[in-house]
Amino acid sequence: MPTTILDCYTDEASGLGVPPYLGTYPRYIAGSLNEPVNYLTIDDLRFYKKYNSKIFIPKPSQKTDIFTYNLTKNAKNVEHILNNTDTLIIVLGIHVPGKYLSAMPGTLHELIPMIQDLNCKKILTGPAIFGTQLHGGKLREKFDMSVFDKIDNSLYTFPYDKIKDYAVIGSSLLKQIPDIRMIEIETGKGCDIGHCSFCTEPIKNKIAFRDNEDILKEIKTFYNEGARYFRIGKQTCFYTLPKAAELLKEIHTACPNLKVLHIDNCNPVKVLQDSKKNNNKITKAIVKYCTPGNVAAFGIESFDLDVVRANTLNTIPKVGYEAIKIINKFGSQIGNNGLPKFIPGINIIFGLRNESKNTHIENMKWLTKIYKDNLLLRRINIRKAAIFEGTSLYEDGKDKFLKKNKKYYWKWRNDIRQKIDYPMLQRLVPKETILKDCYAEIYDGKTTFCRQFGTYPLIVGVKERIPLKKFVNIKITNHMLRSVTGKVVE
């Protein structure tokens, strides 16, 4: 096949394409070509270049190698595929760095030496067009880009009148992947508020939404291919989608045997609007038609009003708190997998304008109030701002705000972990809770780390080596700061 897609994985504020998720960009590109293509992952390339296509089996004392964990069905034929490739399309880019349990996204620093000797046309696309950085608190990764014959924005920003067909055709990539994938589904792009100082989404996209009919057709196609795990996650706010509630009902009706249907990003302002104008229509639909363990990811970023105003953030603290109450009111009931049906998660960012010691005081004040008011949070993601050109944070001094309070960040993070995360996790999943259908993902010595498939699945450590890539039920035995331990039960 003359064209090969190399997926180095993507992570953006508006979408995730790191395994076990299957991102949208490789699928859209495959659909746009409308011809047979080879699909490789960065794991396949590492396997060929660094391991000489030989399987490495870790010793019982070692950790699973997540750099080659996500091999495709093409893994043993990488050399042949690349030698017969005319065009190599590389999808790459991390804008919201995270910690990944069973995958490691590719970086430009890693990738370029591995492809520079390939005798084919090399095209770079994906979020890396606007910059990429695997670690928070740093400027974008820089490298000599001359190895690429083209840096192609058109493969990254297809219009929706084209995507409606590309998304369906591109579902065929699933046939080249041997493991279970959570299919990331796009509903819209751009942000209707869109002024946050650190965010790249307004730079990349104007506001647009897909039609429900097109989204449903894509999901049904994947469903017919055997996919049973979906996240409607590629958007800045699910509540902003016109007819969001109707879409969930349509999916539930058309695909009755889904194992997971979750959403991702939600703007607290829109949750309140849904409550006041529509009697919580969208929230109720999410609880009714999605599967338990679902998380409303709130980009609150800071509870400090000075920081909110200085960075034109989307949500003031009071609105964030009220949205958390609303989601808890309708979604805190425990579902059949052991987790609440629908609860919030919070994002906090360090390194924004006007950040001070008072910022941490305000964050702790509101987080403590949430806990004392007996509300649930699934998780609190804390990260340092990744700073990209084109954002107002970059233009206003690059990383100077990060440097200002850098010495406090570990203490601030640890305060939140010890005083909020830990007791919140005990409330969320008390000892003896049984989490059903946990997928055994990796080993770390004699411990197996497992997760349910979902938007923000809880990591469960089991003190034995159980078969990987199998499902088990686990009874919770203890709590860590952000994870739990347990034992396998029937």
N, C-alpha and C positions, 0 to 999 in steps of 0.2 A: 504494500500500500504506500502511495507516495507521501501521504501526510500522517504525521504522528502528533498527538497532543500529549504534552508532558505536564502533568498536574503537580505543581510544587505546593499546592494548598493556599487557601486564602482565609483571612480573618479580618472582617471589617465591622464597624459599628452596625451596619445594616445587613450583615449576612456572614455565615460561617461555612467554610468548605474544607475543614480539617477533619480527617477520619476520626470517629465513624460516620461523620457527615459527608455527603456527596454534594459539593457546591454546584452552583448554577453555571458558572462560566465554561467549564469543559463541555458540559452538555449542550449549551447554546452554540458553541463553536462547532461541535460535531454536527449539530442540526443544520447549521448554516452551510456546511460543506456538502451535505446531502449525498454523501458517498461513504463507502467503508473507510474507517480510520482506525489506526492503532491508538490505544489509550495506555499510557504509562504513567506511573507515579514517580515522585522523587525517590521513593523507596526502591523501585525497580532500578533506577539509575545508580543509586548507591550500591545495590546488590551486584550489579554488573561491574561497576568501576572500582569499588573498594573491596568486594568480597569475591570477585572473579566468578560470580554466579554460583557460589557454593553456599549451602545452608549452614549457618552458624547456630549450633545448639548450645545455649548457655548452661553452665554447670549449676547444680542446685543452690550454690551460694551466690549466684549472679542474678542480675536483673534482666528481664526480657529486653532484647534490643529493639527499641521503638523506632530506630532509624530505618529498619527494614521489616517492620511489622505489617505494613499495608501493601503487600505485593499484589499485583494483578495476575490474571491468568497468563499474561505475556512474560512473566518474570524470567523464565528460562530461555527466552528468545530475544532478549534485549539487543544483543550484539547484531543479530541478523536483521531485526527491525530497524535499528538505527543505520545500518549500512545500506539499507534499501529505502531510506526515507529521503524524499526530495525537500520536504518542508517540515520543520519542527516548530510547533506552536507551543510556547511555554506560558503557562498560567501561574502567576506568582504574586504575592503581596500580602503583608501583614500590616494592618493599620491599628488594630486593637490587640496588642500582645497579651497572651494568656499562658497558662500552664496546661500542657496537654498530656494526658495520661498514656495514650498508646499511639502517638504520632509525633513527628517532629517536622514542622514546615521547612521548606528549603529557603535558603538565603541566597542573595546574589554572590556573596563571598564564597559560598560552597558550590554553587551551580556553575559559575563561569569556567573554572578550571576543568570541570568535567565535560563541558560541551564544546570548548573552543577548538578542539581538533576534529570535530565532526564535519564531514563533507556534505553539508546540506544548508539550505536557507534557514536561518534562525530568526523567529519572530517572538518578541516579548510582548505579553499583554497581561491584563489583570490590574489589581490595585497598585502594583509596583510602578505603573506608569506615573503615579502621583507620589511615589516613594514607598519604601518598605522598611520595617524595623521589627525584629523579633523580640526586642527588649524594650520595656517602658523606660521613660526617663532619658532617652537618647534621641539625637537627631536621626534623620533617615539614613539608611545605609548607602554609602557611596562607593562606586566601583567603575572601572573602565567599561563603558557600555558598547564599545566598538565591536565586540564579539557578535552583537546582534545586527542582522541585516536590516531589521525594521522594528521599531517600537510602535505597536499598532493599537491605537485607541478605539478604532472601529470594531475590533473584535471583543471589546470590553463593554461597549455601550450600545448594544443593538436596540433599535426602537421596538416598542411593544407590538406593532403590527407585523413585525418580522418574528419576534420571539414566540408568538402564539403558535407558529409552525415549528420553529427551531426547537422549542422545548419538548415537543412531542417526538420529533425525529431523534433528538439527542438522547432520549431515554434509553436508546439501544446500548449506550455505554455500559449500562448495568450488567450486560451479558459478559463483559470482560473483567468483572470484579467478583472474586470468589466469596467474599465475606459479606455480612449484613451491613447495609448502609442506611443511615437516616437521611432521607431525601429532603434537602433544603428547597423550599418552595418560595418563589418571589411573588409578592403582590403589588409592590410599588417601589418607586425610588424618589430621591429628593426628600426634603423636609419642609413642611408648611410653616414651621417656625424658623428653623435653620440659621441661627446666629451664634451658636456656641463657639467660643474662641478657639477650641482645639479640634473641631470636627471637620473632616474632609468631605462629608457627604454633600453639602451645598456646592462645593467646588466641582464635584464629579458629575452631579446630576441635577437636572431640573425636575420639578414635581410631575409625576405621572403615575397612573394606576393601571393595572391590568384588569381586563374584564373577568368577571367571575366565570363566565363560560369557558374562557381560555385556560384559567387556572384549573378548573375542574377537569377539563379534557387532559391536561398534563398529568394530573394526579391519577386519573383513571387509567391512563396509559401505563404509568409505573405500576399501578396496582395489578394490572393484567400481566405485567412482567414478573410479578411475584413480590414486589415491595410492599411492606406492611408497616413501615415506620416513617412518619412524615413530620416535619416541622415547618409551619408557615412562618418563616423566620426572616426572610430577606425583605425587610422594610424597616423604616425608622419608627413606625408606630402602627401596630395592627389595627387599632381603633380608628385610625384615619381612613382606612380603606372603605370606600362606598359599599354598602351592603355586606359588611363583614359578618354580621350574624347570619344572613342568608347563605353566605358561602359555607359556613360551618355545617349548617343543616344539609346543604346539598352534598357535601363530602360524606357526611354521616350516612346519608341515604344511598349514595352511589357506591360507597366502599364499606360495606357493613362489617367486615372482618379485620379492620385495622387494629394493630396491636398498640400503636402509639400515634396520637394526633395532638401535637402541641403547637404553641405559638412562641414568639419571643418578644421583641421590643414593644413597649407600650409607653406612651407619654402620659404621665399622671394628669396633666391638664385635660387630655382627651377622655380619660376615665371619668373625671368629674363632669365633663360635658355630657357624656353618655348617661350618667346618673341623673342629671338635672333635666335634660331635654328628652331622653328616650326611656326613662324608667329602668336604667341599667340593662338595656336590651342586649348589648354586645357582651357584657360581663356574664349575664345569665346564659347566653348561647355558648360561651366558652366553657362554662361549668357543665352544661347539659351535653354538648356534643363532642368535646375533647376528652382525652383520657387523663386519669389522675397523675399527679406529679407535675402538672403543668405550672409554668412560672411566668409571671408578668415581669419582665426585666425593665426596671425603672432607671433611666439615666438621670438620677437626681444630681449626681456628681459632687454636690456640696450642700450642707444645711446652713452655711454661713451666708447671710443676706448680702454682705459686702462682696463676697466672691461671686455670688449669683449675679449681682448687678454688673460687676466689673467684667464678667465673662459672658454676659447676655445669655445665661443658661435658661433652659426651657421651663424650669419649675422652681417656685419659691417653696421654702420648707413647709409651710402650712398646707399648701396644695398637695405636696408629696405625702404628707401624713394622712390627709383625708382620703387620698386615693388608696393608700395602704389599708385603711379601715374598710373601704368599700370592697376591695378584693377579698379581704378576710371575711367580711360578712357573708359573702355568697360562696366562697371557695374553700373555706377551712375544713369542711367535712372530710373525713378520711375515706379514700376510695379503696377499690379492691386490690390495689398493689401495695398498700401499706402507707401511702403518702396522701396528704391533702389533695383535693381535686385541683385547686388553683390558688396559688398564693404569690405574693410579690417577691422579687429579688431587687437589690439595690446596688447601683454602681457608685463608687466614690473615687474621685481623681485627686491626686496630689500634684502640685506644681502649677496651679492656675493663678491668674492675677489676683492681687490683694490677699493672698493667703497669709495667715499669721497664726500665732499661737491660739488666738481666739477661734480660728477655724476649727481646730480640733475640739475645743470646748463646746462649740455649737453642734458639731457632728455628734459628740457624745451625749449632749443634752437631748437631742431629738431621737437618737437611737435608744437611749435609756427610756425615754417616754414610750416609744413603740413597744419595748419589752415590758415595761411596767403596766401598760394598758392591755397586756395579755394578747397582743397581736403576734402573728407569725411572719417570719421572713425565711425564705428558703436559703438565701445566701447573701453575703455582702461582698461584692467584688471590689477590691481596692487595688488601684494601679497608679503608676506614675504616668503623667501625660507623655504620649509619644508625639513629637512635634514635627509637623510636616509643612513644607513650603506652601504658601497660599492661604494658610490659616492666619487669623489675626493674632494668635498667640505667637506664631513664628515671626510675623512682621513686627511685633512689639517687643522684640528682644530675644527671640529664639528660646534658649533654655535658662535665661536669667532667673525666672521665677522658680524653676525647679531647684536651682543651686541655692537659692535663698534659705530654704527650710529643709534642705536635704538631710541635715544631721538629726532632725526630729522624726523623720518618716518611720523608722523602725519602731520607735516608741509609740507613735500615734497608731500605727497598724496593730501593734501588739495589744494596746489598750482595747481596741475594737474586738480583736480576736478573743482575748481573755474575758472581757466583761460583757460582751454582747453575743458574739458567735457561739461561744461554748454553751452558755445557758440556753440560748435559742435553739441550738441543735438538740439539747436534752428535751426541750419542750416539743420540738417537731417530731422526733422519733425516739420516744422513751425506750429504755431497756425492755426487752421481750417483744418489741415490735417486729413483725415479720415482713420483710421486703421481698416481694415476689418477683420472679423472672429477672434476677440479677445476672448479668453477662460477665463471665470470667475473662478479664482482658489481659492482664500481665502478671508476671511473677516478679517479686523482689526478694531474693533469697527464698526462705520457706513461707513467705506470705504471698497470697494471691489477692490482687486487687480487682474488685468487681464493681459494676455499675448497672443500673437499669438503663435502657435506652430512653432518652428524654432530652428536654431543653437544657436543664442544668442538673444532670444526675448526680446523686450523692455517692461518693466513693466509699466502698465498704472493704475493709481489710479482713481477710480470713487467714488464720494462722495455720495454714496447711497449703500444700500445692495441689489444687484441684485441676481437672482438665480445662485448658483454655478454650475459649470460643464455644462454651456450653452455658446453658441457663440453669441457675440454681435458686432456691429460696433460702434466705438468710435471716436468722434471728439476731437482733442487735444485742450485743453484750456490753459494749462500752462506747464512750464518746471521746473523740479527739477535738481539736479546735475547729476543724473544718470537715472532718470525716468521722466515720464510725468503724467499730470492729464488730464482728459477728461470727456465727458458726452456721454451717449448712444444715438445713432441716428438710425433711420430706414435705 
